[in-house]
Amino acid sequence: MGKTTYAEVSALAVSKPEKQQENGQGMPQVPKASAFLASPKKKANQRSPDATAYLCVFKVCSEAMLYKDDQGICLFPGIATVNHSVFLVTLSHPNAYPQIDYKIVDSFDAMLQGKIAEGRPQNWEDLMTRLHIVLINTGTFVPYNLPYKNWQRAFYVAGDAATCKTFVMELDNCIVYTVEHKDKPKHGQFPLKVQIGKNVGFELNKDDFDYPFVEVAEDLCAAEMAVTPLQVYPPQSVRPLVVHFEIVDDTHIAMTFFGDTYRHRYALSGAGLEMTKEEASTHMVAQSSNIAQKRLETYYLMGSRDVSVETEATFVTKLLTEDVENVIIDLRVISSVTKGTTTSSFVEALSEIPSLMVQSV
């Protein structure tokens, strides 16, 4: 009839007819389609055990007593008096597998319990109490379009510069212990870049560390660091102190404070700023019978000030620094700045202050 038989089709479908097996009817078996398809390649892990890790240190506040619980007790364990600074320490290991900061608290526990000696902390909880540490894990809630790094851990250490340096050295001990004792998966010989902010009050060099692959950079501004203070949650709440900075003209500026204003309410009111609250909209009323469930913003308004006058410029600078205990401020310049003007020079001077994260929006 001129038609290709079933046997002929089967014979053409395989590359080696001599290895065909016959079925019970004396007919060759038709091979499965999967026999002619290439096996899917397993996706290669793009992360490396030798990827760079970053240890960043920055002073974020000059008064730990700003942060209290509902009973008025300081958030930092063991702190009961004033004049204790707050430092931010972060350890990050992007693009690495395994990551040295993975389950870091468990690593601290293992290290401390493996190095028990007289006078040494016995475990992580003991270390937190002795060095007045609050551990924060940055989540997914992102107010004000902040560049938060999801799940980035932040160690906040209260005390003096020596206390913070002690914690950094304990972190170094933890890294060394983890690299030496963890076999599966095994850590590589990753570089550790230590980045020290210009406001921390202590120095570090490569010889201070037991981990051998360390590079130290000091006197950095926040924007130069791998993890900045505005990429992690503050010690308490999830909102930093935010300032909208308006250029009124070549010599005058105005400011609006919002965000984490409650803990600074006495300082802001005492400086003569006007407080106003956001009003509930009709839509909000329709969505919830309890308006308190929706956080209404509180604003503190500073009217126009002439920064070409020294006393006025000093007032504004003091309000942004000393009056609010040198906390990190997200300072957003919301109007254009004309170069060569008094206001332009004033903004440039503010940009040199470590606690002020100045950006144009």
Summary of the structure (lengths in Angstrom):
residues: 361
radius of gyration: 30.0
end to end distance: 81.1
largest distance: 108.3
contacts: 1006
relative contact order: 0.12
helix: 31%
strand: 24%
